[in-house]
C-alpha cells in the first residue's frame, strides 16, 4: 500500500506542475513600437568600454553565412599571417584594431575635416566578422580569401549610390591584397590601380627570396603579392602604361648590389615615393603627386601597411623599418587623397604582440580605417548632390 501511496502523490505533484505551467500556452506578449523605443533609449547605447568588440560598435553580422544581410561598406577581418618573411602575429590584427576603435561611436563619430559622420549617413556599414582563414595551408588560405572576397563583393549594395559594395579589410599580413584584387577585377571587369602605403616595395620577384626549397606556393608571400597581381593582369599598369600605381613611404633595402628591384618595379608600372620625399615636398606635395598620378576617375584600391609609420609610432608590426612617417603625417595625406575613386581598401600588418601597453599601433590602424570610411562616405554624398543637381545617373562610384 505504501508504494501505491507514493505513486498517487507523485501523480498529484505532476498534475499540479502541469496546471501551474499552463500559462505557457498563452500567446507571447506583443510589444508596441513605443515600448521598444523606450527600451532602446534605456539600454541601447554603449560606452566606449562596454559592449562586444566590433569595429566602432557597428552592428555585427557574419556576412559570409548571412547572404540576406546587405551592406554598402563592410569591415572584414582576415586573420592570416603565415605568408610573412619575418615576425608573425598579424593574425591577431583584426581583433586588436576592433578593440582600438572602441572610442569611435555613432553618437560621437563626426569627422570635422570631412564634415561627415560616416556612421550616421547614407551608407549602411556593417562589421562582417572574419574570414575563417586556415592557418596551416597557405594554398587553401589563398583559395578561401579569394572566394570570400568574391562572394561579398558580388552582393547588392543597399544604397542606389553604389553599383557594388565596398570592403575594408583588417589584416592579417599583406598577402591578402592579392585575393582582394582578384575579386575587384572580377567585379569591375577591368584591372585596378593601387595606392600602396608601405616601407617596402612588395613587388619583389618571388625568386628574390632565395631558397633551395622554394616551391610554387612559396611565391605567395607578403612581399611578392603585387608582383603576382601584376602577372595575373589585376593591375592596370606596366612599363609603358599611362595608368601607373603608386607606392608611398618607401625606405626599404634592396636585393643584391644594385637597383634591380626598382627595375622590376618599373616594369610593373609603379611610381615610387620614398619616406624621405616628405622632407622636401611636405604632406601637401605628397598628396599632389598622388592625385596627379591617379586622378579621380579610375577605380583605385588603397592598401595601407602600418609599417609605413616609423617604429616609434607603430612598433607592433612584422617588418619594422626606422625612418618612417608619423601617424599625423599619414593621416594628413589620407585626408588629402579623399577624391580618389576608392573601390576597396585594407589596413594590414598590425601585430599587436610587439606593440606597447598603450596600443599605439592598433590605435593608428583604427584611425586610418576611420579616415578611409569618412572619405568614402563623403565622396558618396558629393556624388549624390551632383546627381541630384544634374538629374542624371551614374554606373558606379
Residue, then its C-alpha position, 0 to 999 in steps of 0.5 A: x500500500x505504501x508504494x501505491x501511496x507514493x505513486x498517487x502523490x507523485x501523480x498529484x505533484x505532476x498534475x499540479x506542475x502541469x496546471x501551474x505551467x499552463x500559462x505557457x500556452x498563452x500567446x507571447x506578449x506583443x510589444x508596441x513600437x513605443x515600448x521598444x523605443x523606450x527600451x532602446x533609449x534605456x539600454x541601447x547605447x554603449x560606452x566606449x568600454x562596454x559592449x562586444x568588440x566590433x569595429x566602432x560598435x557597428x552592428x555585427x553580422x557574419x556576412x559570409x553565412x548571412x547572404x540576406x544581410x546587405x551592406x554598402x561598406x563592410x569591415x572584414x577581418x582576415x586573420x592570416x599571417x603565415x605568408x610573412x618573411x619575418x615576425x608573425x602575429x598579424x593574425x591577431x590584427x583584426x581583433x586588436x584594431x576592433x578593440x582600438x576603435x572602441x572610442x569611435x561611436x555613432x553618437x560621437x563619430x563626426x569627422x570635422x575635416x570631412x564634415x561627415x559622420x560616416x556612421x550616421x549617413x547614407x551608407x549602411x556599414x556593417x562589421x562582417x566578422x572574419x574570414x575563417x582563414x586556415x592557418x596551416x595551408x597557405x594554398x587553401x588560405x589563398x583559395x578561401x580569401x579569394x572566394x570570400x572576397x568574391x562572394x561579398x563583393x558580388x552582393x547588392x549594395x543597399x544604397x542606389x549610390x553604389x553599383x557594388x559594395x565596398x570592403x575594408x579589410x583588417x589584416x592579417x599580413x599583406x598577402x591578402x591584397x592579392x585575393x582582394x584584387x582578384x575579386x575587384x577585377x572580377x567585379x569591375x571587369x577591368x584591372x585596378x590601380x593601387x595606392x600602396x602605403x608601405x616601407x617596402x616595395x612588395x613587388x619583389x620577384x618571388x625568386x628574390x627570396x632565395x631558397x633551395x626549397x622554394x616551391x610554387x606556393x612559396x611565391x605567395x608571400x607578403x612581399x611578392x603579392x603585387x608582383x603576382x597581381x601584376x602577372x595575373x593582369x589585376x593591375x592596370x599598369x606596366x612599363x609603358x602604361x599611362x595608368x601607373x600605381x603608386x607606392x608611398x613611404x618607401x625606405x626599404x633595402x634592396x636585393x643584391x648590389x644594385x637597383x634591380x628591384x626598382x627595375x622590376x618595379x618599373x616594369x610593373x608600372x609603379x611610381x615610387x615615393x620614398x619616406x624621405x620625399x616628405x622632407x622636401x615636398x611636405x604632406x601637401x606635395x605628397x598628396x599632389x603627386x598622388x592625385x596627379x598620378x591617379x586622378x579621380x576617375x579610375x577605380x583605385x584600391x588603397x592598401x595601407x601597411x602600418x609599417x609605413x609609420x616609423x617604429x616609434x609610432x607603430x612598433x607592433x608590426x612584422x617588418x619594422x623599418x626606422x625612418x618612417x612617417x608619423x601617424x599625423x603625417x599619414x593621416x594628413x595625406x589620407x585626408x588629402x587623397x579623399x577624391x580618389x575613386x576608392x573601390x576597396x581598401x585594407x589596413x594590414x600588418x598590425x601585430x599587436x604582440x610587439x606593440x606597447x601597453x598603450x596600443x599605439x599601433x592598433x590605435x593608428x590602424x583604427x584611425x586610418x580605417x576611420x579616415x578611409x570610411x569618412x572619405x568614402x562616405x563623403x565622396x558618396x554624398x558629393x556624388x549624390x548632390x551632383x546627381x541630384x543637381x544634374x538629374x542624371x545617373x551614374x554606373x558606379x562610384 
